[in-house]
Amino acid sequence: MNPVERLRRIAVVEFGGIFEQADILDVKLRLLLKDGSYLDVWVSKKLTGRFGFHWEQRHLGGKMYRYDNFPDSNWKNISGFPYHFHQGDQNLVVTSPFSQDLDQGFREFCEFIRKTLEE
């Protein structure tokens, strides 16, 4: 099973309570949340280990959250670089609280979404 299919399965089986749709769209996974927001998941096919999870909520509450490990030099001073977390805004970047392991990091990011939605 390729990584995107595996993450789709984790989303549906372990986090079905927050997602209402899970579609693989070419190179990414799009998960529609029950609140009307969405989570895009991208795993590079060319660069081993590169990924990004982007939760888009700007149309609802003005926020977006992204965990990725793209080596953006703007964030080179963040502990754990290239892993970093955009915490509610594109320019508010902090050390990632999520695992660097793809599957575990995805689970932790989905758990973050679940807790945020409950607040």
Backbone as JSON Lines, residues from 0, in Angstrom:
{"i":0,"aa":"M","n":[0.85,-1.18,0.0],"ca":[0.0,0.0,0.0],"c":[0.9,1.24,0.0]}
{"i":1,"aa":"N","n":[0.63,2.19,-0.9],"ca":[1.47,3.39,-0.94],"c":[1.13,4.3,0.25]}
{"i":2,"aa":"P","n":[2.02,5.26,0.57],"ca":[1.82,6.08,1.77],"c":[0.51,6.87,1.8]}
{"i":3,"aa":"V","n":[0.08,7.42,0.67],"ca":[-1.16,8.2,0.65],"c":[-2.36,7.3,0.93]}
{"i":4,"aa":"E","n":[-2.37,6.11,0.35],"ca":[-3.45,5.16,0.63],"c":[-3.43,4.74,2.1]}
{"i":5,"aa":"R","n":[-2.25,4.55,2.64],"ca":[-2.13,4.16,4.05],"c":[-2.66,5.26,4.97]}
{"i":6,"aa":"L","n":[-2.33,6.53,4.67],"ca":[-2.82,7.63,5.48],"c":[-4.34,7.8,5.34]}
{"i":7,"aa":"R","n":[-4.86,7.53,4.15],"ca":[-6.31,7.57,3.95],"c":[-6.98,6.54,4.86]}
{"i":8,"aa":"R","n":[-6.41,5.36,4.9],"ca":[-6.96,4.3,5.76],"c":[-6.93,4.71,7.24]}
{"i":9,"aa":"I","n":[-5.83,5.29,7.68],"ca":[-5.73,5.76,9.07],"c":[-6.82,6.79,9.34]}
{"i":10,"aa":"A","n":[-7.02,7.72,8.42],"ca":[-8.03,8.77,8.6],"c":[-9.43,8.17,8.73]}
{"i":11,"aa":"V","n":[-9.75,7.26,7.84],"ca":[-11.1,6.68,7.82],"c":[-11.35,5.77,9.02]}
{"i":12,"aa":"V","n":[-10.39,4.93,9.33],"ca":[-10.57,3.94,10.4],"c":[-10.43,4.57,11.78]}
{"i":13,"aa":"E","n":[-9.39,5.38,11.97],"ca":[-9.1,5.89,13.31],"c":[-9.72,7.25,13.62]}
{"i":14,"aa":"F","n":[-10.06,8.02,12.57],"ca":[-10.56,9.37,12.79],"c":[-11.84,9.66,12.01]}
{"i":15,"aa":"G","n":[-12.6,8.61,11.75],"ca":[-13.84,8.76,10.99],"c":[-14.82,9.74,11.61]}
{"i":16,"aa":"G","n":[-14.72,9.96,12.91],"ca":[-15.64,10.87,13.58],"c":[-15.48,12.33,13.18]}
{"i":17,"aa":"I","n":[-14.33,12.71,12.63],"ca":[-14.14,14.11,12.23],"c":[-14.17,14.3,10.71]}
{"i":18,"aa":"F","n":[-13.94,13.21,9.96],"ca":[-13.91,13.32,8.51],"c":[-15.19,12.76,7.9]}
{"i":19,"aa":"E","n":[-15.68,13.44,6.87],"ca":[-16.87,12.91,6.19],"c":[-16.58,12.42,4.78]}
{"i":20,"aa":"Q","n":[-15.39,12.73,4.26],"ca":[-15.03,12.25,2.93],"c":[-13.51,12.18,2.84]}
{"i":21,"aa":"A","n":[-13.01,11.18,2.11],"ca":[-11.57,10.99,1.94],"c":[-11.3,10.59,0.49]}
{"i":22,"aa":"D","n":[-10.69,11.49,-0.27],"ca":[-10.45,11.24,-1.69],"c":[-8.98,11.38,-2.02]}
{"i":23,"aa":"I","n":[-8.48,10.46,-2.81],"ca":[-7.12,10.58,-3.33],"c":[-7.24,11.29,-4.66]}
{"i":24,"aa":"L","n":[-6.59,12.47,-4.75],"ca":[-6.64,13.32,-5.94],"c":[-5.24,13.41,-6.52]}
{"i":25,"aa":"D","n":[-4.93,12.56,-7.47],"ca":[-3.63,12.52,-8.11],"c":[-2.53,12.29,-7.07]}
{"i":26,"aa":"V","n":[-1.81,13.32,-6.66],"ca":[-0.68,13.14,-5.75],"c":[-0.98,13.49,-4.3]}
{"i":27,"aa":"K","n":[-2.23,13.82,-4.0],"ca":[-2.55,14.19,-2.62],"c":[-3.83,13.53,-2.14]}
{"i":28,"aa":"L","n":[-3.99,13.55,-0.85],"ca":[-5.19,13.06,-0.2],"c":[-5.95,14.28,0.3]}
{"i":29,"aa":"R","n":[-7.23,14.39,-0.04],"ca":[-8.06,15.47,0.48],"c":[-9.12,14.86,1.4]}
{"i":30,"aa":"L","n":[-9.11,15.35,2.64],"ca":[-10.06,14.9,3.66],"c":[-10.99,16.05,3.99]}
{"i":31,"aa":"L","n":[-12.28,15.84,3.8],"ca":[-13.27,16.86,4.14],"c":[-13.73,16.62,5.56]}
{"i":32,"aa":"L","n":[-13.67,17.67,6.36],"ca":[-14.07,17.57,7.76],"c":[-15.54,17.93,7.91]}
{"i":33,"aa":"K","n":[-16.13,17.45,8.97],"ca":[-17.55,17.67,9.22],"c":[-17.89,19.14,9.47]}
{"i":34,"aa":"D","n":[-16.89,19.97,9.81],"ca":[-17.16,21.39,10.04],"c":[-17.08,22.22,8.75]}
{"i":35,"aa":"G","n":[-16.81,21.57,7.6],"ca":[-16.73,22.27,6.32],"c":[-15.32,22.66,5.92]}
{"i":36,"aa":"S","n":[-14.33,22.38,6.76],"ca":[-12.94,22.64,6.4],"c":[-12.37,21.4,5.72]}
{"i":37,"aa":"Y","n":[-11.1,21.47,5.33],"ca":[-10.48,20.31,4.71],"c":[-9.02,20.2,5.11]}
{"i":38,"aa":"L","n":[-8.53,18.98,4.99],"ca":[-7.13,18.65,5.25],"c":[-6.55,18.07,3.97]}
{"i":39,"aa":"D","n":[-5.51,18.7,3.46],"ca":[-4.79,18.15,2.32],"c":[-3.5,17.5,2.83]}
{"i":40,"aa":"V","n":[-3.22,16.33,2.32],"ca":[-2.04,15.56,2.7],"c":[-1.24,15.29,1.43]}
{"i":41,"aa":"W","n":[0.02,15.65,1.45],"ca":[0.89,15.43,0.31],"c":[2.13,14.68,0.76]}
{"i":42,"aa":"V","n":[2.46,13.63,0.03],"ca":[3.67,12.85,0.28],"c":[4.44,12.79,-1.04]}
{"i":43,"aa":"S","n":[5.66,13.26,-1.03],"ca":[6.45,13.31,-2.26],"c":[6.73,11.91,-2.79]}
{"i":44,"aa":"K","n":[6.61,11.78,-4.09],"ca":[6.97,10.53,-4.75],"c":[8.43,10.55,-5.17]}
{"i":45,"aa":"K","n":[9.03,11.75,-5.26],"ca":[10.4,11.89,-5.73],"c":[11.41,12.06,-4.6]}
{"i":46,"aa":"L","n":[11.02,12.79,-3.56],"ca":[11.94,13.08,-2.46],"c":[11.54,12.26,-1.24]}
{"i":47,"aa":"T","n":[12.27,11.24,-0.97],"ca":[11.96,10.33,0.13],"c":[11.81,11.09,1.45]}
{"i":48,"aa":"G","n":[10.7,10.83,2.11],"ca":[10.48,11.41,3.43],"c":[9.85,12.79,3.46]}
{"i":49,"aa":"R","n":[9.66,13.45,2.32],"ca":[9.06,14.79,2.29],"c":[7.53,14.67,2.32]}
{"i":50,"aa":"F","n":[6.91,15.49,3.18],"ca":[5.45,15.47,3.29],"c":[4.94,16.8,3.82]}
{"i":51,"aa":"G","n":[3.63,16.98,3.7],"ca":[2.98,18.15,4.26],"c":[1.52,17.82,4.58]}
{"i":52,"aa":"F","n":[1.06,18.31,5.72],"ca":[-0.35,18.19,6.12],"c":[-0.86,19.62,6.27]}
{"i":53,"aa":"H","n":[-1.87,19.98,5.52],"ca":[-2.38,21.36,5.51],"c":[-3.87,21.37,5.84]}
{"i":54,"aa":"W","n":[-4.21,21.9,7.01],"ca":[-5.61,22.01,7.43],"c":[-6.07,23.43,7.15]}
{"i":55,"aa":"E","n":[-6.97,23.56,6.2],"ca":[-7.45,24.86,5.74],"c":[-8.77,25.22,6.41]}
{"i":56,"aa":"Q","n":[-8.73,26.28,7.22],"ca":[-9.91,26.77,7.92],"c":[-10.13,28.26,7.7]}
{"i":57,"aa":"R","n":[-9.38,28.86,6.81],"ca":[-9.45,30.32,6.65],"c":[-10.85,30.79,6.27]}
{"i":58,"aa":"H","n":[-11.6,30.0,5.52],"ca":[-12.95,30.41,5.11],"c":[-13.95,30.3,6.26]}
{"i":59,"aa":"L","n":[-13.57,29.63,7.35],"ca":[-14.46,29.49,8.51],"c":[-14.06,30.4,9.66]}
{"i":60,"aa":"G","n":[-12.81,30.32,10.06],"ca":[-12.37,31.08,11.22],"c":[-11.1,31.87,11.0]}
{"i":61,"aa":"G","n":[-10.65,31.92,9.74],"ca":[-9.47,32.7,9.42],"c":[-8.14,32.03,9.71]}
{"i":62,"aa":"K","n":[-8.15,30.73,10.01],"ca":[-6.91,30.06,10.38],"c":[-6.53,28.95,9.4]}
{"i":63,"aa":"M","n":[-5.25,28.66,9.39],"ca":[-4.73,27.5,8.67],"c":[-3.61,26.92,9.5]}
{"i":64,"aa":"Y","n":[-3.47,25.61,9.4],"ca":[-2.43,24.9,10.14],"c":[-1.71,24.0,9.16]}
{"i":65,"aa":"R","n":[-0.39,23.99,9.24],"ca":[0.36,23.1,8.35],"c":[1.57,22.55,9.1]}
{"i":66,"aa":"Y","n":[1.75,21.26,8.94],"ca":[2.95,20.59,9.43],"c":[3.65,20.04,8.22]}
{"i":67,"aa":"D","n":[4.9,20.44,8.02],"ca":[5.64,19.91,6.88],"c":[7.13,19.88,7.19]}
{"i":68,"aa":"N","n":[7.84,19.26,6.27],"ca":[9.3,19.18,6.44],"c":[10.02,19.65,5.18]}
{"i":69,"aa":"F","n":[9.43,20.64,4.52],"ca":[10.1,21.24,3.38],"c":[11.16,22.2,3.92]}
{"i":70,"aa":"P","n":[12.38,22.14,3.43],"ca":[13.48,22.92,4.0],"c":[13.44,24.4,3.58]}
{"i":71,"aa":"D","n":[12.39,25.1,3.98],"ca":[12.24,26.52,3.7],"c":[13.25,27.3,4.56]}
{"i":72,"aa":"S","n":[14.15,28.03,3.93],"ca":[15.2,28.73,4.67],"c":[14.65,29.8,5.61]}
{"i":73,"aa":"N","n":[13.41,30.22,5.42],"ca":[12.79,31.18,6.34],"c":[12.67,30.61,7.76]}
{"i":74,"aa":"W","n":[12.62,29.3,7.85],"ca":[12.39,28.65,9.14],"c":[13.62,27.88,9.63]}
{"i":75,"aa":"K","n":[14.79,28.19,9.09],"ca":[16.01,27.44,9.43],"c":[16.41,27.56,10.9]}
{"i":76,"aa":"N","n":[15.91,28.58,11.59],"ca":[16.25,28.76,13.01],"c":[15.26,28.05,13.94]}
{"i":77,"aa":"I","n":[14.27,27.38,13.37],"ca":[13.29,26.63,14.17],"c":[13.94,25.32,14.61]}
{"i":78,"aa":"S","n":[13.83,25.0,15.87],"ca":[14.35,23.74,16.39],"c":[13.68,22.58,15.65]}
{"i":79,"aa":"G","n":[14.48,21.62,15.23],"ca":[13.93,20.48,14.49],"c":[13.89,20.69,12.99]}
{"i":80,"aa":"F","n":[14.36,21.85,12.51],"ca":[14.37,22.14,11.07],"c":[14.9,20.93,10.3]}
{"i":81,"aa":"P","n":[14.26,20.52,9.22],"ca":[13.25,21.24,8.45],"c":[11.8,21.02,8.93]}
{"i":82,"aa":"Y","n":[11.59,20.19,9.92],"ca":[10.24,19.96,10.43],"c":[9.77,21.22,11.15]}
{"i":83,"aa":"H","n":[8.56,21.68,10.82],"ca":[8.03,22.89,11.45],"c":[6.5,22.9,11.34]}
{"i":84,"aa":"F","n":[5.88,23.77,12.13],"ca":[4.42,23.83,12.23],"c":[3.95,25.26,12.08]}
{"i":85,"aa":"H","n":[3.08,25.49,11.1],"ca":[2.42,26.78,10.91],"c":[1.19,26.76,11.81]}
{"i":86,"aa":"Q","n":[1.23,27.55,12.85],"ca":[0.25,27.46,13.93],"c":[-0.85,28.52,13.79]}
{"i":87,"aa":"G","n":[-1.78,28.28,12.87],"ca":[-2.91,29.17,12.69],"c":[-2.73,30.22,11.62]}
{"i":88,"aa":"D","n":[-1.49,30.43,11.19],"ca":[-1.18,31.46,10.2],"c":[0.07,31.04,9.43]}
{"i":89,"aa":"Q","n":[0.13,31.42,8.18],"ca":[1.28,31.09,7.33],"c":[2.6,31.55,7.94]}
{"i":90,"aa":"N","n":[2.58,32.7,8.62],"ca":[3.82,33.29,9.12],"c":[4.07,33.05,10.61]}
{"i":91,"aa":"L","n":[3.2,32.33,11.28],"ca":[3.43,31.99,12.68],"c":[3.94,30.55,12.71]}
{"i":92,"aa":"V","n":[5.25,30.41,12.7],"ca":[5.89,29.1,12.56],"c":[6.65,28.78,13.83]}
{"i":93,"aa":"V","n":[6.41,27.57,14.34],"ca":[7.01,27.12,15.59],"c":[7.61,25.72,15.41]}
{"i":94,"aa":"T","n":[8.34,25.3,16.41],"ca":[8.85,23.93,16.44],"c":[7.66,22.98,16.4]}
{"i":95,"aa":"S","n":[7.76,21.96,15.6],"ca":[6.64,21.03,15.46],"c":[6.43,20.2,16.73]}
{"i":96,"aa":"P","n":[5.16,20.1,17.17],"ca":[4.86,19.23,18.29],"c":[4.58,17.79,17.86]}
{"i":97,"aa":"F","n":[4.68,17.52,16.56],"ca":[4.3,16.22,16.01],"c":[5.52,15.36,15.68]}
{"i":98,"aa":"S","n":[5.3,14.06,15.7],"ca":[6.35,13.1,15.38],"c":[6.87,13.32,13.96]}
{"i":99,"aa":"Q","n":[8.15,13.03,13.76],"ca":[8.74,13.12,12.43],"c":[8.43,11.88,11.6]}
{"i":100,"aa":"D","n":[7.93,10.82,12.22],"ca":[7.49,9.63,11.51],"c":[6.2,9.96,10.78]}
{"i":101,"aa":"L","n":[6.11,9.63,9.51],"ca":[4.96,9.99,8.68],"c":[3.64,9.54,9.3]}
{"i":102,"aa":"D","n":[3.5,8.25,9.58],"ca":[2.22,7.73,10.1],"c":[1.9,8.29,11.48]}
{"i":103,"aa":"Q","n":[2.88,8.29,12.37],"ca":[2.63,8.78,13.72],"c":[2.38,10.29,13.71]}
{"i":104,"aa":"G","n":[3.13,11.02,12.91],"ca":[2.91,12.46,12.78],"c":[1.52,12.77,12.25]}
{"i":105,"aa":"F","n":[1.05,11.95,11.31],"ca":[-0.3,12.14,10.77],"c":[-1.34,11.88,11.85]}
{"i":106,"aa":"R","n":[-1.16,10.81,12.6],"ca":[-2.1,10.52,13.7],"c":[-2.14,11.67,14.7]}
{"i":107,"aa":"E","n":[-0.98,12.17,15.06],"ca":[-0.91,13.27,16.03],"c":[-1.53,14.54,15.47]}
{"i":108,"aa":"F","n":[-1.35,14.81,14.18],"ca":[-1.95,15.97,13.55],"c":[-3.48,15.84,13.53]}
{"i":109,"aa":"C","n":[-3.96,14.64,13.21],"ca":[-5.41,14.4,13.22],"c":[-5.97,14.53,14.64]}
{"i":110,"aa":"E","n":[-5.23,14.1,15.63],"ca":[-5.66,14.25,17.02],"c":[-5.7,15.74,17.4]}
{"i":111,"aa":"F","n":[-4.74,16.51,16.93],"ca":[-4.74,17.95,17.13],"c":[-6.02,18.56,16.53]}
{"i":112,"aa":"I","n":[-6.38,18.13,15.33],"ca":[-7.6,18.63,14.7],"c":[-8.82,18.28,15.54]}
{"i":113,"aa":"R","n":[-8.9,17.02,15.96],"ca":[-10.05,16.58,16.77],"c":[-10.18,17.44,18.03]}
{"i":114,"aa":"K","n":[-9.07,17.64,18.73],"ca":[-9.12,18.45,19.97],"c":[-9.47,19.9,19.69]}
{"i":115,"aa":"T","n":[-8.95,20.44,18.61],"ca":[-9.25,21.83,18.25],"c":[-10.73,21.99,17.94]}
{"i":116,"aa":"L","n":[-11.31,21.03,17.24],"ca":[-12.73,21.09,16.9],"c":[-13.61,20.99,18.15]}
{"i":117,"aa":"E","n":[-13.14,20.27,19.15],"ca":[-13.91,20.1,20.4],"c":[-13.92,21.36,21.25]}
{"i":118,"aa":"E","n":[-12.94,22.24,21.06],"ca":[-12.83,23.46,21.9],"c":[-13.88,24.48,21.54]}
